[in-house]
Amino acid sequence: MNKKFKKLLSLGIVLASLGLILTACSGKKEGNAGSKNSKHDIALITDSNGVDDHSFNQAAWEGFKSYGQEHDLKKGKDYQYFQSSSAADYTPNFDQAAKAGYQTIFGVGYMLTDSVKAAAKKNPKKNFVIVDDVIKGQKNVASATFMSNQASYLAGLAAAYTTKTNKVGFVGGAKSSIINLFEAGFKQGVRDGAKALHKKVSVSTQYIGNFTSTDKAKSIAQSMYADKADIIYQAAGNAGNGIFQEAKDYNQTRLANKKVWVIGVDVDQQNLGNYKAKNGKKSNFTLTSVLKGLNVATKSISDKAYDNKFPGGKHIVYTLKGNGVSVTKGNLDSKTWSAIQKARKQIIAGKIKVATTPSK
């Protein structure tokens, strides 16, 4: 082997190694680049919680998987997610997705709004979607929001009908107009449910300050349960896992009929409520889950893009009608579930108007 060939071989190894390092450092979680210039390719840019958050991002990714399965597309090639570790990753991830050839790119959460605006301006021939916020004046951007207050109202009814202590709690992530919807609907549902049952139920409200601090969420839940609240509704993203952990720790020291409850959010969080009671009996403490149809939104908008009907410049609002938001039956008894179904129909019919800002 001559010296010149050895030098070329060594250079090739170095470049290959560098390429692997750069790939490993990229925002993409897994898979290869999108198929170049394919109008059907879609990409998801997560917030800092990632697709395994048992909440917001996971729900959006579920819609992607359904889209891929229906259209016989390959994960990692035709549809992919780019995971953000922090806000500093948002813009680079949008740039990477666009350069990789993805045609329709979703930003999950209002914290990505500025990055979506910038990416859409930079790539006018691509489609962009902002989830949980509204961007006006950009024809290649679709906006998707949810009337989460409607489903939260039903969760409030569930809490009012189920509580034994007549004390319940609401724990939010970071204060925003989005989380206001959850708090407002829940409080109104508790109030109306208590009135129907001729009793008084108090709601304790606290905010974590972000969507990532599971330890702080756990501490808040510990305080609420100690203060005799027996149900907590959490709208806190990944931080909400801390509330589930506290409920599990608390319930494992008690008999199953003395349990406290958690109301899940965004996706069906029934599995997070599995535990063993003091006597070793298997049980579950997820009362119900408020589903925010991110899977419905990401799939339906992707389907429209697939059919060359991308709703650019439009604001799409998802409600109880069509299950854009909903609640699960979970561990609700028949009386409570019946009341919820009745209220759902009344909300859809416009007979019950659900508040969008919390009562004092």
N, C-alpha and C positions, 0 to 999 in steps of 0.2 A: 504494500500500500504506500504510494508516494506521499510526500509531505503536503503537496497542494490538496490532495484528496482528503487527507486527515484533517486539514484546517477547515475545509468545507463541511466535513462531517461534524466536527466539533461545533461549528457555527450553527449548523442545523439543529443539533441537540439543544443548544442554548436558546435558540429562538422558539423551539417547541416547548421547552420548559417555561419560558416567559409567557407563551400563549396560555398554558395551563394555569399559571398564576393569575393572569389577568381574568380568565374565565371564572376562576374560583372567587375572585374579589368582586365580581359583578353583582348587580342587584337581583339577577334572575335566580330563582330558587332551584330550578332543575330543567332539564330538557335542552333542546337545540333551538336555533333561531327559527323564526317563522318562515314559511315558504314565501320566497320573494314575490312581491307584487300580487299576492293572492287577496282578492276582495273579501274572502270569507274568514280570514285570520283575525282573531280577537285576543286582546291582552288585558290583564287586570293588574293595576298598580295598587298594592295594599297600603293601609296606613301602618304605623309602627307595630301593631299587634300581630300582623301576619295571618295567613289563611287557617292556622290551627287555633284560632282564638276562641273556639266554641261559641262564636257570636257573629258579629257584623261581617267580617271578611270571609268567614267560612260560608255564610249564607250566600254571599255574592259568588263565591267559587262554585257552589253547588249548581247554580244556574249555568255556569260555564261548562261544567261536566255534562249536564243534560243537553246543552246545545251541541257539544261535541259528539255525544252518543247518537243524537237524532240525525245529524248530518254526516255521520261516519268520518269524523275528523280525529286527528291524532293529537293527544296531549303532548306538549313540548315542542310541537311543530306548528300545528294549526291553531291551538289555543294554549295560553300560558299565563302564569302569574309572575310578577316581579315584586319580590318582597322588600319592604322598606324597614330598615332598622331604626331610622329616625327621620325627622322632617328633612334633613339634609339629603336624603336619598330620593325624595319625590321627583324633583326635576331630572336628575340623571337617569332615573328609571323610565320616565316618559321618553327621554331622548333615546335610550337604549331600545325601548319597544318600537319606536318609530323607525329607527335605523335597521332593526331586525326584520322589518317588512310587515308588521301587524297593521291591519287596515282600520280596525275599530278598537279604540283603547279607552278603558274605563278607569276612572279615579274613584276610589271608595272612601267617602267621607268628606265632610265640609272642609277639613283641614288641607285637602288637596286642591281646593278651588283655584288658588293662584297658579299652581303648577299646570292645571288643566288649561287655564286661559292662555298661558305662555306657550304651551305645547301646541295648542290649536292654532294660534297665530303663526307659529313657526312652521307648521305642517298643514297648510290650508286644504290639501287634497285628501287628508285623512279624517276619519270620524272620531270624535271624542265624546265621552259621557261623564258627567259629574253626578255622583250619587249622593243624595242628602243635601243638595244645595241647588241654587239656580244661577245660571250664567246667561245673561242677556246680550244680544247684539253680536253673537258669533254664530254664523250659519252652519258651521261644521261641528257644533256642540249641542248635544241633547242633555236635558236636565231631568233627573228622576228624584222625586220626593215622595214621602209617605205620610199618610194621616195616622200616625202612630197613636195619637190621642184617642182615636176610635177604639182600637184594640185594647189600649190601656184602660179605657172606661170599663170594658168587660172584665179586665183583670181586677179592677177595683170592686166590681160587683162580687167577683169570686172571693176576694179578701173579706168583704163585709159579711157574706154568707157563711164563711168558714171559721173566722176568728172566734176563739173561746174567751180570750182576755179582753176583747174589744179595743185592742191596741195593735196597730200595724205600722210598718215603716216603709219609706221610699228612700232609696240610695241612688243618687245620680253620679255620673262620671264628672265631666267638666260642665259648668253652667253654659248653656247655649239655647238658642231658640229651638233647636232640635230636641234637646232633652226636656225643655219646657213642655213639649207635647206629651211626653210620657208622664211627667208629674201631674200636669193639668187633667188629663183624662183619668188617671188613676184616682186622684183625690175626688173628682166628681162622681166616679163610679162607686167609691166607698161611701160617699155622702148619700147618694141616691139609694144604694143598697141598704144602708143602715136605716134610712127613712122608711123604706118598704117593710123592714123587719121591726120597726118601732123600737129602735135602740140607738145608742150613740157609740160611734167608733172614732177614735182619734188616730191621726196620721202624723208620725214623726218623720221629718225630712232632713237628710244630710247629703252633702256633696263631697266627693273624694278630691276633686280638683283636677283629675286627669282620668285616663282610661287604662292605666297600666299598673297602678299601685295596689297590688293584691293585699299587701300587709295592712295598709291603711283601711281598705275595704273590710278586711277581716276584723279589725279593731272596732270599726263602726258597728258592724253586725253584732259583735260581742256585747257592746254597750246597749244596743237596742233590745236584744234578747234578755239581757239582765234587767232591763226596764219593763219587762213583761210583754213586749211586742211578740206575737207568735207567728207573724207573717211578714216577710220583707220582699218588696218588689225592687229589683235592681235593674237599672238601665245604665250600666257602667262598662260595657265592652269587656275586655280581657280582665280588668280589675274585679269584675263581678265574680270571678272564680274564687276570690278570697272570701266572699260571702257564703258561697257554697261550702267552702272548707270549714268555716266557723259553724255553720248549721250541722255539718257532719260531726264535728268534734263535740258539739253540744248534745246532739241527739244520741250519740253512742253511749252516753252516760245515763240515758233515760229509757223508759219503756216506750214502745212504738206508739201507744195511744196518748203519750205525753209529748209528742214531737213538736218542733217548730218547723215552719215552712219557708221555702223560697219560691218566688215566682220568676221563671226564666225569661229571657229576652232574646230577640232577633232570630234564634233557631230553637228547635225543640230541645230543651236542656233536661229532659226527663232523666237521661242516663247519669247526669251529674248528681242526682239526688239519691242514688243507690247507697245503702249503708246497712250495717247490722246494729240493731238496738241492744240495750243493756243485757237482755236475756238471750242474745245471739240470733234473734229472729231477723230475717231479711226484710227490709222495708224501703220506702222511698219518700223523700220530703219535697220533691218538686211539685207544687200544687198545680200549676199550669204554666204554659210559656206563651208569651206574646210574640207572635211571629211577624217579623218585618220582612215582607216578600222581596228581599234583594235577589233571591233566586228567580222569582217571577220577573223582576225588572231586567236583570242582566240577560236572561234567556230571550224575553220578548223583544228587547231592543236589538239583540244580536240577530234574531230571526228576521227582523225588519231590514237590517243591514244586508243580510244574506240575500234577501229578495230585492235588493237595490231600492229599498224604501226607508233608508235611515232617517229618523225624525229630527234632522238637524235644525237648530233654532227653536225647537219646541220644548215645553215644560210638561212632563207627564206626571200626573199625581195618582198614586196607588192608594186605594181605600178598602174598606171592608167588602165592598162590592167587587166580585171577581177574586176575592182572597188576596188582594194586594197587601193587606194586613189581616191578622186573624189570631185566635187563641186555640190552644190544644185542650182536649178534655182532661188530659192528665189524671190527677187524683180527685177531681171534682165529683161530688155526689150528684145524683139525678136531679134533685131540687135546684141546686145551684146551676147545673148545666142547662136546665129548662129556662131559668131566669135569664141566663146569658143569651140563649138562642132567641128569646123574645126581644131582648134589648137590641141584639144585632139587627133584627128585622126593622125595628123602630128607628135605629140610626140610619140604615140604608134608605128608609122611606122618608127621612127628614123629620120624623116626629120627636126625636131626641137630638138636640144640638150639643155637641161636645166642645168644651172650651179648648182654646189653644194656648192659653197662658194660665199658670197656676193661681188658684185662689189663695188669699192671704191666710 
